[in-house]
Amino acid sequence: MAKLISTIKKEELTTEQLQAQKLEDLKQLVANNEDAVKQIFTILTELNDIGALEAASKLIEAKEEVAHIALGQLTRKPITNIMNNLMGVAGALSDMDPSTTAKLIDALNSGLDEGNKAVEADEKIGVLQLMKQLKDPDVNRAVNFGVHFLKGLGKGLK
């Protein structure tokens, strides 16, 4: 009769065996991904040729100094003002209706085109011509918008 198995022995690999197994796994990985490995080495060679690897290495070596300088720059008054202004603009833009914003930008571009044409023509406009232009529906619409814009701006500034 056979003997009962009462214990299970787990085979533990030596350090050399583990290293050999890891090396074999790495060889298999490289063999299976030859094109990717070649591309990685090509990229690394290019980065080394332009000095990017050395620069990255130096940045990593000086990480504490770089972090100190970066934090010093980010906490300067002009930078904090920019960040606060950007957050304010982002808040204002989030309150605006996107279709209205798009319409306003299109109108602004159209106005810039017309204005550039007038500047290139170098025409002089007199008071009577200006009064006559107010009868033009497009000009009247823009003046009406401008007047009401200024009224709303004034209310907001109060």
Rosetta constraint file for C-alpha pairs under 8 A:
AtomPair CA 13 CA 17 HARMONIC 5.73 0.50
AtomPair CA 13 CA 18 HARMONIC 6.17 0.50
AtomPair CA 14 CA 18 HARMONIC 6.21 0.50
AtomPair CA 15 CA 19 HARMONIC 6.17 0.50
AtomPair CA 16 CA 20 HARMONIC 6.11 0.50
AtomPair CA 17 CA 21 HARMONIC 6.10 0.50
AtomPair CA 18 CA 22 HARMONIC 6.13 0.50
AtomPair CA 19 CA 23 HARMONIC 6.03 0.50
AtomPair CA 20 CA 24 HARMONIC 6.12 0.50
AtomPair CA 21 CA 25 HARMONIC 6.20 0.50
AtomPair CA 22 CA 26 HARMONIC 6.13 0.50
AtomPair CA 23 CA 27 HARMONIC 6.15 0.50
AtomPair CA 24 CA 28 HARMONIC 6.22 0.50
AtomPair CA 25 CA 29 HARMONIC 6.18 0.50
AtomPair CA 26 CA 30 HARMONIC 6.17 0.50
AtomPair CA 27 CA 31 HARMONIC 6.10 0.50
AtomPair CA 28 CA 32 HARMONIC 6.11 0.50
AtomPair CA 29 CA 33 HARMONIC 6.18 0.50
AtomPair CA 30 CA 34 HARMONIC 5.64 0.50
AtomPair CA 30 CA 37 HARMONIC 6.77 0.50
AtomPair CA 33 CA 37 HARMONIC 6.24 0.50
AtomPair CA 34 CA 38 HARMONIC 6.18 0.50
AtomPair CA 35 CA 39 HARMONIC 6.25 0.50
AtomPair CA 36 CA 40 HARMONIC 6.19 0.50
AtomPair CA 37 CA 41 HARMONIC 6.29 0.50
AtomPair CA 38 CA 42 HARMONIC 6.13 0.50
AtomPair CA 39 CA 43 HARMONIC 6.11 0.50
AtomPair CA 40 CA 44 HARMONIC 6.12 0.50
AtomPair CA 41 CA 45 HARMONIC 5.99 0.50
AtomPair CA 42 CA 46 HARMONIC 6.26 0.50
AtomPair CA 43 CA 47 HARMONIC 6.14 0.50
AtomPair CA 44 CA 48 HARMONIC 6.04 0.50
AtomPair CA 44 CA 53 HARMONIC 7.87 0.50
AtomPair CA 45 CA 49 HARMONIC 6.08 0.50
AtomPair CA 46 CA 50 HARMONIC 6.40 0.50
AtomPair CA 47 CA 51 HARMONIC 6.24 0.50
AtomPair CA 47 CA 52 HARMONIC 5.10 0.50
AtomPair CA 47 CA 53 HARMONIC 5.80 0.50
AtomPair CA 48 CA 52 HARMONIC 5.86 0.50
AtomPair CA 48 CA 53 HARMONIC 5.15 0.50
AtomPair CA 48 CA 54 HARMONIC 7.01 0.50
AtomPair CA 51 CA 55 HARMONIC 6.24 0.50
AtomPair CA 52 CA 56 HARMONIC 6.05 0.50
AtomPair CA 53 CA 57 HARMONIC 6.03 0.50
AtomPair CA 54 CA 58 HARMONIC 6.14 0.50
AtomPair CA 55 CA 59 HARMONIC 6.14 0.50
AtomPair CA 56 CA 60 HARMONIC 6.19 0.50
AtomPair CA 57 CA 61 HARMONIC 6.22 0.50
AtomPair CA 58 CA 62 HARMONIC 6.15 0.50
AtomPair CA 59 CA 63 HARMONIC 5.80 0.50
AtomPair CA 59 CA 66 HARMONIC 7.10 0.50
AtomPair CA 62 CA 66 HARMONIC 6.06 0.50
AtomPair CA 63 CA 67 HARMONIC 5.92 0.50
AtomPair CA 64 CA 68 HARMONIC 6.11 0.50
AtomPair CA 65 CA 69 HARMONIC 6.17 0.50
AtomPair CA 66 CA 70 HARMONIC 6.00 0.50
AtomPair CA 67 CA 71 HARMONIC 6.03 0.50
AtomPair CA 68 CA 72 HARMONIC 6.07 0.50
AtomPair CA 69 CA 73 HARMONIC 6.17 0.50
AtomPair CA 70 CA 74 HARMONIC 6.13 0.50
AtomPair CA 71 CA 75 HARMONIC 6.17 0.50
AtomPair CA 72 CA 76 HARMONIC 6.62 0.50
AtomPair CA 73 CA 79 HARMONIC 7.53 0.50
AtomPair CA 74 CA 79 HARMONIC 5.90 0.50
AtomPair CA 74 CA 80 HARMONIC 7.06 0.50
AtomPair CA 75 CA 79 HARMONIC 6.63 0.50
AtomPair CA 75 CA 80 HARMONIC 6.26 0.50
AtomPair CA 76 CA 80 HARMONIC 6.34 0.50
AtomPair CA 77 CA 81 HARMONIC 6.05 0.50
AtomPair CA 78 CA 82 HARMONIC 6.19 0.50
AtomPair CA 79 CA 83 HARMONIC 6.21 0.50
AtomPair CA 80 CA 84 HARMONIC 6.07 0.50
AtomPair CA 81 CA 85 HARMONIC 6.02 0.50
AtomPair CA 82 CA 86 HARMONIC 6.04 0.50
AtomPair CA 83 CA 87 HARMONIC 6.18 0.50
AtomPair CA 84 CA 88 HARMONIC 6.18 0.50
AtomPair CA 85 CA 89 HARMONIC 6.10 0.50
AtomPair CA 86 CA 90 HARMONIC 5.99 0.50
AtomPair CA 87 CA 91 HARMONIC 6.11 0.50
AtomPair CA 88 CA 92 HARMONIC 6.20 0.50
AtomPair CA 89 CA 93 HARMONIC 6.03 0.50
AtomPair CA 90 CA 94 HARMONIC 6.09 0.50
AtomPair CA 91 CA 95 HARMONIC 6.49 0.50
AtomPair CA 92 CA 96 HARMONIC 6.57 0.50
AtomPair CA 96 CA 100 HARMONIC 7.45 0.50
AtomPair CA 96 CA 101 HARMONIC 6.94 0.50
AtomPair CA 97 CA 101 HARMONIC 6.30 0.50
AtomPair CA 98 CA 102 HARMONIC 6.11 0.50
AtomPair CA 99 CA 103 HARMONIC 6.13 0.50
AtomPair CA 100 CA 104 HARMONIC 6.07 0.50
AtomPair CA 101 CA 105 HARMONIC 6.15 0.50
AtomPair CA 102 CA 106 HARMONIC 6.14 0.50
AtomPair CA 103 CA 107 HARMONIC 6.13 0.50
AtomPair CA 104 CA 108 HARMONIC 6.04 0.50
AtomPair CA 105 CA 109 HARMONIC 6.18 0.50
AtomPair CA 106 CA 110 HARMONIC 6.21 0.50
AtomPair CA 107 CA 111 HARMONIC 6.07 0.50
AtomPair CA 108 CA 112 HARMONIC 6.15 0.50
AtomPair CA 109 CA 113 HARMONIC 6.28 0.50
AtomPair CA 110 CA 114 HARMONIC 6.34 0.50
AtomPair CA 111 CA 115 HARMONIC 5.98 0.50
AtomPair CA 112 CA 116 HARMONIC 6.05 0.50
AtomPair CA 113 CA 117 HARMONIC 6.32 0.50
AtomPair CA 114 CA 118 HARMONIC 6.34 0.50
AtomPair CA 115 CA 119 HARMONIC 6.24 0.50
AtomPair CA 116 CA 120 HARMONIC 6.13 0.50
AtomPair CA 117 CA 121 HARMONIC 6.21 0.50
AtomPair CA 118 CA 122 HARMONIC 6.24 0.50
AtomPair CA 118 CA 123 HARMONIC 6.65 0.50
AtomPair CA 119 CA 123 HARMONIC 7.31 0.50
AtomPair CA 125 CA 129 HARMONIC 6.04 0.50
AtomPair CA 125 CA 130 HARMONIC 6.66 0.50
AtomPair CA 126 CA 130 HARMONIC 6.15 0.50
AtomPair CA 127 CA 131 HARMONIC 6.26 0.50
AtomPair CA 128 CA 132 HARMONIC 6.14 0.50
AtomPair CA 129 CA 133 HARMONIC 6.11 0.50
AtomPair CA 130 CA 134 HARMONIC 6.69 0.50
AtomPair CA 131 CA 135 HARMONIC 7.48 0.50
AtomPair CA 132 CA 136 HARMONIC 7.55 0.50
AtomPair CA 133 CA 139 HARMONIC 6.50 0.50
AtomPair CA 133 CA 140 HARMONIC 7.83 0.50
AtomPair CA 134 CA 139 HARMONIC 5.83 0.50
AtomPair CA 134 CA 140 HARMONIC 5.17 0.50
AtomPair CA 135 CA 139 HARMONIC 7.47 0.50
AtomPair CA 135 CA 140 HARMONIC 6.48 0.50
AtomPair CA 136 CA 140 HARMONIC 6.00 0.50
AtomPair CA 137 CA 141 HARMONIC 5.93 0.50
AtomPair CA 138 CA 142 HARMONIC 6.29 0.50
AtomPair CA 139 CA 143 HARMONIC 6.13 0.50
AtomPair CA 140 CA 144 HARMONIC 5.93 0.50
AtomPair CA 141 CA 145 HARMONIC 6.08 0.50
AtomPair CA 142 CA 146 HARMONIC 6.02 0.50
AtomPair CA 143 CA 147 HARMONIC 6.07 0.50
AtomPair CA 144 CA 148 HARMONIC 6.23 0.50
AtomPair CA 145 CA 149 HARMONIC 5.85 0.50
AtomPair CA 146 CA 150 HARMONIC 6.07 0.50
AtomPair CA 147 CA 151 HARMONIC 6.23 0.50
AtomPair CA 148 CA 152 HARMONIC 6.16 0.50
AtomPair CA 149 CA 153 HARMONIC 6.05 0.50
AtomPair CA 150 CA 154 HARMONIC 6.02 0.50
AtomPair CA 151 CA 155 HARMONIC 6.30 0.50
AtomPair CA 152 CA 156 HARMONIC 6.16 0.50
AtomPair CA 153 CA 157 HARMONIC 6.20 0.50
AtomPair CA 154 CA 158 HARMONIC 6.32 0.50
